């Protein structure tokens, strides 16, 4: 993680602090508070642990270079090579030439080089709550931790209430910044920027370095009496080609170039320019494309050794309030007290909650148990929820709406008002209703729960949260020599436990191999001579005493009569081949006990002249030597290993119980004549196949 850290504060009334008061020397977002009407100057020193520039923007405030086009930093667009045809035959046919691209914004505000310091000024910033983040590659540097909050306000002082906006007063306030961490992206960024040869402006994209593989004649020209000379210029060398001119009198293409044949592809890093000269004519033009490579999207543009990753793959796994992910064993770290400026004594009246979404995903915070008094109502007329005061630093018009949650897109800020809770109560829970309540996709009771403490209110009593309890489990599903997998968390060993968030093996089983995951799911591989049951024990929450046992018993084996297989019939559309996808022949089969079925391969028997390959899940490919009706028989096997016919091969003449017969009808061919030709030149392609390549856009 990167981050901002407060330096000396030289202005009267302004403050700078870590949002996570317990972070110490560790990472934390920051909060800057400025009195209303006062200028803000930030001396931004770039001490990032990599030779990259940075900048700082306050979303919704002009200053610091934001809004001044002369302070914006742009870089040339990366090279976009000509793209050759990928189908029906790769590296043939027309060539796509990308249009000229404008420069790309690197920094939206005044850029600060690594190791340098620059003063950034905002004149009389407007009152409100604003997101601070990096203005340089914000989709990269902000998720790395370069974000915080700016609050412009007249804070409470003595007996004077605070003024957030014109005609909006409050008695206390609490900032809550929501953010995320994608450890994969952050690690890739950290590795990239520390790699020699890293390029700030390069991007992952199609890398097609190699020989010239196709030339698309974009204009045939006119007046040519002989073949013109074809030359290539660009980053590389070695390409050679000859032109073909139609010199047939009376031909509609007389005097035009009809084809360009490649003699040598050479070696190039980008597609070369094609120049056509001589031959007595003019107007001909052509575009070259390099050979498509199997690793075309795994390189940075411009030959850079490293570059920033594509953030389209952003997938956060950790969720934070004020830089803290909730931890049941240290819930007090997620308790954020409301402050009331320099005012003294207990807080009464209202609390302004300043929500800021610094993540790249939307969130929906909700304050459980909060109350608010609608505008114009008596103090005794409080209702559940909170009042929406301002959005992105802009006071909302009309009477404040009362809601129980508020939708926040990425970069959004909302100021909401709640009443001070009654004395003697506990802190108010706040959580994300978008359900960012996990850690690393597996940890439960984590992420974005937090608490708002007013007048010293603490966490709910431990009794209200509940003590942890690990309860014993029994799984009567073991079959000798087979693997038993519990992949559903709701069926794992934690499912019947109370307030357990992680488990580890205490005593391993003796008759099989166990893999126990922290979330309670597990895999058990029974030995071939397994019998009589087995067991293992686990401990929860990192404790050596909060432990229990898991009993593994034998499964009740279902008889063959419980598996029902039915006959099938298929008619092909071509004379000698038929392909059927899964579930195929199993579509009308069932296991009365509900076990999943597969095809028993050793049971398959096919008629002479029929070649059939059946997969586990019922799909098959069949081919025959001549049209007609053919059959094959099969049996099904369930996940316990029970086969519908007892395990023998099916007899086509007398299939018997547990075997199904599949009838395949192949029609007589109508004999169409099909020829494969080149899409651009119409040249007949003999002894060639074709295919379509579907590529995922990972940019």
C-alpha positions in Angstrom: 0.0 0.0 0.0 1.0 3.6 -0.7 -0.5 6.4 1.3 -0.5 10.1 2.4 1.1 11.1 5.7 0.6 14.4 7.5 3.5 16.8 7.9 3.7 20.0 10.0 0.5 22.2 9.9 1.3 25.8 9.6 -2.2 27.3 9.3 -4.3 28.5 12.2 -7.4 26.3 12.6 -6.5 23.7 10.0 -5.7 20.1 11.1 -4.4 16.9 9.5 -4.7 13.5 11.0 -4.9 9.8 10.3 -8.5 8.5 10.0 -7.3 5.4 11.8 -6.1 6.8 15.1 -4.5 3.5 16.1 -2.5 3.1 12.8 0.7 4.5 14.3 3.5 4.2 11.8 1.3 1.9 9.6 -0.9 2.9 6.7 -4.0 4.9 7.1 -6.1 7.4 5.0 -5.9 10.9 6.3 -8.4 13.7 7.0 -7.7 17.4 6.5 -10.0 19.9 8.2 -10.1 23.5 7.1 -12.2 26.3 8.6 -14.8 27.7 6.2 -13.5 30.7 4.2 -9.8 29.9 4.7 -7.4 29.0 1.9 -5.8 25.6 1.8 -2.2 25.0 0.8 -0.8 21.5 0.6 2.9 20.9 0.2 2.9 17.6 -1.6 6.2 15.7 -1.4 6.5 12.6 -3.6 8.3 10.0 -1.5 6.7 7.0 -3.3 8.9 3.9 -3.2 9.2 3.9 -7.0 10.3 6.4 -9.6 6.8 7.5 -10.6 5.1 10.9 -10.6 2.0 11.7 -8.7 -0.5 14.5 -8.1 -3.4 15.4 -5.8 -7.0 16.3 -6.6 -9.9 17.2 -4.4 -13.0 16.0 -6.1 -15.5 18.9 -6.4 -12.9 21.6 -5.7 -10.9 23.6 -8.3 -7.3 24.1 -7.3 -4.0 22.3 -7.1 -3.8 22.4 -10.9 -7.2 20.7 -11.4 -9.2 22.8 -13.9 -6.1 24.4 -15.4 -5.3 22.7 -18.7 -1.7 24.0 -18.6 -1.1 21.9 -15.5 -2.5 18.7 -17.0 0.0 16.1 -18.1 -0.7 14.0 -21.2 1.3 11.4 -22.9 1.1 10.2 -26.5 -1.2 7.3 -27.1 0.5 3.9 -27.3 1.1 2.4 -30.7 -2.0 0.7 -32.1 -0.7 -1.7 -34.8 -2.6 -2.8 -37.9 -4.6 -5.9 -37.1 -4.7 -8.8 -39.5 -7.7 -11.1 -40.1 -8.2 -13.8 -37.5 -10.8 -15.8 -39.4 -11.6 -17.9 -41.4 -7.9 -18.3 -41.8 -5.5 -16.4 -39.5 -3.2 -13.8 -41.1 -5.2 -13.6 -44.4 -7.8 -11.3 -45.8 -8.4 -7.6 -44.9 -6.4 -5.5 -42.4 -7.8 -3.2 -39.8 -6.0 0.1 -39.5 -6.8 1.8 -36.1 -7.6 5.6 -36.4 -5.2 8.1 -35.0 -5.5 8.4 -31.2 -5.3 11.6 -29.2 -2.9 11.9 -26.2 -3.9 10.3 -22.9 -4.2 12.1 -19.6 -1.6 11.0 -17.2 -2.2 13.6 -14.4 -5.3 15.7 -14.1 -3.6 18.2 -11.8 -0.1 19.6 -11.1 2.3 16.7 -11.4 5.0 16.2 -8.7 8.1 14.2 -9.8 9.5 11.5 -7.5 11.6 13.1 -4.8 10.3 16.6 -5.4 7.9 18.8 -3.5 5.3 21.2 -4.9 2.9 23.6 -3.1 -0.7 23.2 -4.2 -3.3 25.9 -3.3 -7.1 26.0 -3.2 -8.6 29.4 -2.6 -11.5 29.5 -0.1 -12.7 25.9 -0.8 -16.4 25.5 -0.6 -17.9 24.0 2.7 -18.6 20.3 2.6 -17.1 16.9 2.6 -14.8 15.9 -0.3 -12.7 13.0 -1.5 -8.9 13.5 -1.8 -7.1 11.1 -4.1 -4.2 10.9 -6.6 -4.9 12.7 -9.9 -2.2 10.6 -11.6 -3.5 7.3 -13.1 -6.3 7.5 -10.4 -7.5 4.0 -11.2 -4.1 2.7 -10.3 -2.6 5.1 -7.6 -5.9 5.6 -5.7 -6.5 1.9 -5.0 -2.8 1.7 -3.9 -3.9 3.8 -0.9 -3.5 7.5 -2.1 -6.8 8.8 -0.8 -8.3 10.7 2.1 -11.0 13.2 3.2 -11.2 17.0 3.1 -13.7 18.6 5.4 -14.4 22.4 5.1 -16.6 23.5 8.0 -17.1 25.8 11.0 -16.7 23.3 13.7 -18.5 23.4 17.1 -16.8 25.7 19.6 -17.7 26.2 23.2 -21.5 26.6 23.3 -21.7 27.4 19.6 -22.9 24.7 17.3 -21.0 23.9 14.1 -22.1 25.0 10.7 -21.7 22.5 7.8 -23.5 24.5 5.1 -25.7 27.6 5.1 -28.6 26.9 7.5 -27.3 23.5 8.4 -25.9 23.2 11.9 -24.7 20.2 13.9 -23.3 19.4 17.4 -20.8 16.6 16.5 -19.4 14.8 13.5 -17.8 11.6 12.4 -16.1 10.9 9.1 -16.4 7.4 7.6 -14.3 6.6 4.5 -15.2 3.4 2.6 -12.4 1.8 0.6 -11.2 -1.5 -0.9 -8.0 -3.4 -1.5 -7.4 -5.7 -4.5 -4.2 -7.5 -3.3 -3.6 -9.0 -6.8 -3.7 -5.6 -8.6 -1.6 -3.9 -5.9 1.1 -6.5 -6.0 1.2 -6.3 -9.8 1.6 -2.5 -9.6 4.3 -2.7 -6.9 6.2 -5.2 -9.0 5.8 -3.3 -12.2 7.0 0.1 -10.9 10.1 -1.5 -9.4 11.1 -3.2 -12.6 13.9 -1.6 -14.6 12.5 -0.4 -17.9 9.0 0.3 -16.4 7.0 2.8 -18.6 4.5 5.1 -17.0 2.5 5.5 -20.3 2.8 2.0 -21.8 -0.2 -0.3 -21.7 -0.9 -4.0 -22.2 -2.1 -4.5 -25.7 -1.8 -6.5 -28.9 1.9 -7.2 -29.5 2.3 -8.6 -33.0 6.0 -8.2 -33.6 7.2 -10.6 -36.3 7.2 -11.1 -40.0 4.7 -9.4 -42.4 2.0 -12.0 -43.0 -0.6 -10.2 -45.0 -1.0 -7.2 -47.3 -4.4 -5.7 -47.9 -4.7 -3.8 -51.2 -6.8 -0.8 -50.1 -6.7 0.8 -53.6 -5.9 -0.9 -56.9 -4.8 2.3 -58.6 -5.0 2.7 -62.4 -2.8 3.0 -65.5 -0.3 0.4 -64.6 1.4 -1.3 -67.6 3.9 -3.4 -65.6 4.4 -4.5 -62.1 5.4 -1.7 -59.7 8.0 -1.9 -57.0 6.9 -2.7 -53.5 9.0 -1.3 -50.6 8.6 -1.4 -46.8 9.6 1.1 -44.2 9.3 0.9 -40.5 10.8 -0.6 -37.3 12.4 -3.6 -38.9 13.6 -5.0 -42.2 13.7 -7.9 -44.6 10.2 -7.8 -46.2 9.8 -8.2 -49.9 6.8 -8.6 -52.2 5.8 -8.4 -55.8 2.7 -6.9 -57.4 0.4 -8.5 -60.0 -1.1 -6.1 -62.6 -4.0 -7.0 -64.9 -2.8 -6.2 -68.5 -5.6 -8.0 -70.3 -7.2 -5.7 -72.9 -10.9 -5.0 -72.3 -10.8 -6.4 -68.7 -12.7 -4.3 -66.2 -9.6 -4.3 -64.0 -7.1 -3.5 -66.8 -4.2 -1.3 -65.5 -5.0 -2.1 -61.9 -3.1 -4.0 -59.3 -5.0 -7.2 -58.5 -2.8 -8.8 -55.8 0.5 -8.3 -53.9 2.3 -11.6 -53.2 4.7 -11.7 -50.2 8.1 -13.2 -51.0 9.7 -12.6 -47.6 8.1 -11.5 -44.3 11.2 -10.0 -42.7 11.2 -9.1 -39.0 9.4 -6.0 -37.6 8.3 -4.7 -34.2 5.4 -2.7 -35.7 3.6 -3.1 -39.0 5.7 -1.3 -41.7 4.3 1.2 -44.2 3.9 -0.1 -47.8 5.0 2.1 -50.7 4.0 1.3 -54.3 6.1 3.0 -57.0 6.8 2.7 -60.7 4.9 0.5 -63.2 3.5 3.5 -65.2 0.4 4.0 -63.0 -0.7 5.7 -59.8 -3.1 5.7 -57.0 -2.5 2.2 -55.6 -2.2 1.8 -51.8 -1.8 -1.2 -49.5 -1.7 -1.9 -45.7 0.6 -4.5 -44.1 -0.1 -6.6 -41.0 2.3 -8.7 -39.0 1.9 -12.3 -38.1 -0.5 -12.9 -35.2 1.4 -14.3 -32.2 0.1 -16.7 -29.5 1.3 -14.3 -26.8 -0.2 -11.2 -28.4 -1.7 -9.7 -25.2 1.1 -10.4 -22.8 3.4 -7.6 -23.6 3.6 -3.9 -22.8 3.3 -1.4 -25.7 6.4 0.2 -27.1 8.7 -2.6 -25.9 8.5 -1.5 -22.3 9.8 -4.0 -19.7 6.8 -3.4 -17.4 3.7 -1.3 -17.3 0.6 -0.8 -15.2 -1.9 -3.7 -15.3 -5.4 -3.3 -16.9 -7.7 -2.2 -14.1 -10.7 -3.8 -15.9 -9.6 -6.9 -13.9 -10.0 -5.1 -10.6 -11.5 -7.4 -8.0 -11.3 -6.2 -4.4 -11.1 -8.8 -1.6 -10.8 -6.6 1.4 -13.1 -3.8 2.5 -12.4 -1.0 5.0 -13.9 1.8 7.1 -11.4 4.5 7.7 -8.6 2.1 6.7 -9.7 -0.7 9.1 -11.2 -4.0 8.1 -13.5 -5.4 10.8 -12.1 -8.1 13.0 -14.3 -9.9 15.5 -11.3 -10.4 17.9 -10.6 -6.7 17.9 -13.9 -5.0 17.2 -12.8 -1.8 19.2 -10.5 -1.0 16.2 -13.7 -0.3 14.2 -15.2 2.0 16.8 -15.0 5.6 15.6 -16.0 8.3 18.1 -17.9 11.4 17.1 -16.0 14.6 17.7 -17.4 18.0 18.6 -14.6 20.5 17.9 -13.6 22.5 20.9 -17.0 22.2 22.5 -17.1 20.7 26.0 -19.5 18.5 27.9 -21.8 15.8 26.6 -23.1 16.1 23.1 -26.8 16.8 22.5 -28.7 17.5 19.4 -27.4 16.1 16.1 -24.4 14.3 14.7 -23.3 14.8 11.1 -22.0 11.6 9.5 -19.6 12.3 6.6 -19.6 9.2 4.2 -16.9 9.1 1.5 -16.6 6.3 -1.0 -12.9 6.1 -2.0 -13.3 2.7 -3.6 -13.9 1.7 -7.2 -17.0 -0.2 -6.4 -20.4 1.1 -5.2 -21.4 0.8 -1.6 -24.6 1.3 0.4 -23.9 2.3 4.0 -26.6 2.0 6.6 -26.6 3.0 10.3 -28.5 0.5 12.4 -30.7 2.0 15.1 -30.2 5.6 14.1 -32.9 8.2 14.4 -33.4 11.6 12.9 -35.8 14.5 13.4 -37.4 15.7 10.1 -37.1 19.4 9.3 -39.8 21.4 11.0 -40.8 18.6 13.4 -40.6 18.6 17.2 -37.6 16.9 18.8 -40.0 14.2 20.1 -41.0 13.4 16.5 -37.9 11.4 15.7 -38.1 8.7 13.0 -35.8 5.8 12.2 -33.0 6.4 9.7 -31.0 9.5 8.8 -31.6 12.8 6.9 -29.7 13.4 3.6 -28.0 16.8 3.9 -25.5 17.1 1.0 -24.1 15.2 -1.9 -20.6 15.7 -3.2 -20.4 18.9 -1.1 -23.6 20.3 -2.6 -26.6 20.9 -0.2 -29.6 18.9 -1.3 -32.6 21.1 -2.2 -35.9 21.1 -0.3 -36.8 19.2 2.8 -34.1 16.6 3.7 -35.1 13.1 2.7 -35.1 10.4 5.4 -33.6 7.0 4.4 -32.3 3.9 6.1 -29.4 3.6 3.6 -27.8 5.7 0.8 -26.4 4.5 -2.5 -22.8 5.7 -3.1 -21.2 5.2 -6.5 -17.4 5.2 -6.7 -16.0 8.6 -5.6 -19.3 9.7 -4.1 -19.7 11.6 -0.8 -22.8 12.1 1.3 -23.4 14.0 4.5 -26.2 12.6 6.6 -27.6 13.8 9.9 -28.7 11.6 12.9 -29.8 12.4 16.4 -27.5 11.9 19.3 -28.5 8.5 20.8 -30.1 8.3 24.2 -27.6 8.2 27.1 -26.6 4.8 28.3 -26.8 3.0 25.0 -24.1 1.3 23.0 -22.4 2.5 19.8 -24.5 2.5 16.6 -23.5 -0.2 14.1 -22.9 0.9 10.5 -22.4 -1.5 7.7 -22.4 -1.8 3.9 -25.7 -3.2 2.6 -24.0 -4.0 -0.6 -22.6 -6.8 1.6 -18.9 -6.1 1.5 -18.7 -8.1 4.7 -15.9 -10.6 4.0 -12.1 -10.8 3.8 -10.2 -12.5 1.1 -13.5 -13.9 -0.3 -13.6 -16.5 2.6 -13.4 -14.7 5.9 -16.8 -14.1 7.4 -17.9 -11.2 9.7 -15.2 -8.9 8.2 -15.0 -6.0 5.8 -17.3 -3.1 6.3 -19.1 -3.3 9.7 -18.1 -0.5 12.1 -19.5 1.4 15.0 -20.2 5.1 15.7 -19.6 6.1 19.3 -21.3 9.2 20.7 -20.6 10.5 24.2 -18.3 7.6 24.9 -20.7 4.9 23.9 -18.9 1.6 23.6 -19.4 -1.7 21.7 -22.3 -3.9 22.5 -21.7 -6.2 25.4 -20.0 -9.5 24.6 -23.2 -11.3 25.7 -25.1 -9.5 22.9 -22.5 -10.6 20.4 -22.4 -14.1 21.8 -19.6 -16.5 22.9 -18.0 -18.8 20.4 -18.9 -22.5 20.4 -17.7 -25.3 18.3 -20.2 -28.1 17.9 -19.4 -31.7 16.8 -20.3 -32.9 13.3 -21.1 -36.2 11.6 -20.8 -37.1 8.0 -22.1 -40.6 7.1 -20.9 -40.4 3.5 -17.6 -42.2 3.2 -16.9 -44.8 0.6 -13.6 -46.8 0.6 -11.1 -45.6 -2.0 -13.2 -42.5 -2.9 -12.8 -38.8 -2.3 -15.4 -37.1 -0.1 -15.6 -33.3 -0.8 -17.6 -30.7 1.2 -17.2 -27.5 -0.9 -20.3 -25.7 0.4 -19.6 -23.5 3.4 -23.1 -24.0 4.6 -22.5 -27.7 4.9 -19.0 -27.5 6.3 -17.9 -28.0 9.9 -18.5 -24.3 10.8 -22.1 -24.5 9.7 -23.5 -25.5 13.1 -20.9 -23.6 15.1 -21.6 -20.3 16.9 -19.4 -17.2 16.3 -16.6 -19.2 14.7 -14.7 -17.5 11.9 -11.9 -19.9 11.2 -10.8 -23.5 12.0 -7.6 -25.6 11.9 -7.0 -29.3 12.3 -6.1 -30.5 15.8 -5.9 -34.3 15.3 -5.8 -35.7 11.8 -7.8 -38.8 10.8 -6.1 -42.2 10.6 -7.8 -43.9 7.7 -7.6 -41.2 5.0 -6.0 -37.9 3.9 -7.7 -34.7 5.1 -7.5 -31.2 3.8 -9.4 -28.8 6.0 -9.9 -25.2 4.9 -10.2 -22.3 7.3 -13.8 -21.7 6.2 -14.9 -25.2 7.3 -15.0 -26.9 3.9 -12.8 -30.0 3.6 -11.7 -32.9 1.4 -11.2 -36.4 2.7 -9.6 -39.2 0.6 -10.5 -42.6 2.1 -8.0 -45.4 1.9 -8.8 -48.4 -0.3 -9.4 -50.7 2.7 -11.3 -48.1 4.7 -13.9 -49.5 7.2 -15.3 -49.0 10.6 -15.4 -45.2 10.5 -12.9 -42.5 11.2 -12.7 -39.1 12.9 -10.7 -35.9 13.2 -10.8 -32.9 15.5 -10.4 -29.2 14.9 -10.0 -26.0 16.9 -11.7 -22.7 16.1 -10.7 -19.0 16.2 -7.0 -19.8 16.8 -7.8 -21.2 20.2 -6.3 -24.3 21.6 -9.3 -25.1 23.8 -12.3 -24.2 21.6 -12.2 -27.6 19.8 -14.6 -30.4 18.8 -14.7 -33.7 16.9 -15.9 -34.6 13.4 -17.1 -38.2 12.9 -16.8 -39.8 9.5 -19.1 -42.8 9.0 -19.8 -45.2 6.1 -22.3 -44.2 3.4 -25.4 -46.1 2.8 -24.8 -47.7 -0.6 -27.8 -47.5 -3.0 -28.7 -50.6 -5.0 -28.6 -50.8 -8.8 -32.4 -50.8 -8.9 -32.4 -47.2 -7.7 -30.8 -45.9 -10.9 -33.3 -45.5 -13.8 -32.0 -45.3 -17.3 -34.2 -44.7 -20.4 -33.8 -45.3 -24.1 -32.9 -42.4 -26.4 -33.2 -41.6 -30.1 -31.4 -39.0 -32.2 -31.5 -38.1 -35.9 -28.4 -36.5 -37.5 -28.4 -33.6 -40.0 -25.5 -35.0 -42.0 -24.9 -38.4 -43.5 -22.1 -39.9 -41.4 -21.6 -37.8 -38.2 -23.5 -36.7 -35.1 -22.4 -34.7 -32.1 -24.6 -34.3 -29.0 -23.7 -32.1 -26.0 -24.1 -33.0 -22.3 -26.4 -34.0 -20.6 -27.0 -36.0 -23.8 -28.1 -39.6 -23.1 -28.3 -38.8 -19.3 -31.0 -36.2 -19.8 -33.9 -38.6 -19.0 -32.0 -40.8 -16.5 -32.2 -40.3 -12.7 -31.0 -41.7 -9.4 -33.9 -42.1 -7.0 -31.6 -41.1 -4.1 -30.5 -37.9 -5.8 -26.9 -38.9 -6.4 -25.3 -37.4 -9.6 -24.9 -39.8 -12.5 -22.2 -40.4 -15.1 -21.9 -42.8 -18.0 -20.2 -46.1 -17.2 -17.7 -46.4 -20.0 -17.0 -50.1 -19.5 -20.7 -50.8 -20.2 -20.8 -49.2 -23.6 -21.4 -51.5 -26.6 -21.8 -50.2 -30.1 -23.2 -51.8 -33.3 -20.7 -52.7 -36.1 -20.1 -49.7 -38.4 -20.7 -47.2 -35.6 -17.9 -45.4 -33.8 -19.0 -43.6 -30.7 -17.1 -41.7 -28.0 -19.2 -40.9 -25.0 -18.1 -38.5 -22.3 -18.7 -38.8 -18.5 -21.7 -36.4 -18.6 -23.7 -38.0 -21.5 -22.5 -36.1 -24.5 -21.1 -38.0 -27.4 -19.6 -37.9 -30.9 -20.7 -40.6 -33.4 -19.6 -41.4 -36.9 -20.7 -44.2 -39.3 -19.3 -45.6 -42.5 -22.6 -45.2 -44.4 -26.1 -43.8 -43.8 -28.7 -45.9 -41.9 -29.9 -46.7 -38.4 -27.4 -47.7 -35.7 -27.6 -48.4 -32.0 -25.4 -48.5 -28.9 -26.1 -49.3 -25.3 -24.8 -48.0 -22.0 -25.3 -48.0 -18.3 -25.1 -45.2 -15.7 -23.0 -45.1 -12.5 -23.7 -42.8 -9.5 -21.3 -40.9 -7.4 -21.2 -43.8 -4.9 -19.8 -46.1 -7.6 -23.1 -48.1 -8.0 -23.8 -49.1 -11.7 -27.3 -49.4 -13.0 -26.6 -52.8 -14.6 -24.3 -54.2 -11.9 -21.1 -53.2 -13.7 -21.0 -55.5 -16.8 -20.9 -54.5 -20.5 -24.4 -54.1 -22.0 -25.6 -56.7 -24.5 -27.0 -55.1 -27.6 -29.1 -58.2 -28.5 -30.5 -58.4 -24.9 -29.6 -55.2 -23.0 -31.3 -56.4 -19.8 -32.2 -54.2 -16.7 -30.0 -51.2 -16.1 -29.0 -50.7 -19.8 -30.4 -48.1 -22.1 -30.4 -48.4 -25.9 -29.6 -45.2 -28.0 -30.8 -45.2 -31.6 -29.0 -43.0 -34.1 -30.5 -42.2 -37.5 -28.2 -41.0 -40.3 -29.9 -39.7 -43.5 -28.6 -40.2 -47.0 -26.3 -37.4 -48.1 -27.6 -34.9 -50.7 -24.0 -34.3 -52.0 -23.5 -30.5 -52.0 -20.3 -29.3 -53.6 -18.4 -26.9 -51.3 -15.2 -25.1 -52.1 -13.1 -23.0 -49.7 -11.8 -19.7 -51.2 -9.8 -16.8 -49.9 -12.2 -14.1 -48.7 -10.3 -11.2 -50.5 -8.7 -12.7 -53.6 -11.3 -15.5 -54.2 -8.4 -17.9 -54.8 -9.4 -21.6 -54.4 -7.9 -23.0 -51.2 -7.4 -26.8 -51.5 -6.6 -29.3 -48.8 -7.2 -26.6 -46.1 -9.6 -26.4 -43.1 -10.8 -23.3 -41.5 -11.8 -22.2 -38.0 -13.1 -19.2 -36.1 -11.0 -17.8 -33.2 -13.0 -16.1 -30.4 -10.8 -13.9 -28.3 -11.6 -12.3 -25.0 -11.0 -8.6 -24.7 -8.7 -8.3 -21.6 -7.8 -4.6 -22.1 
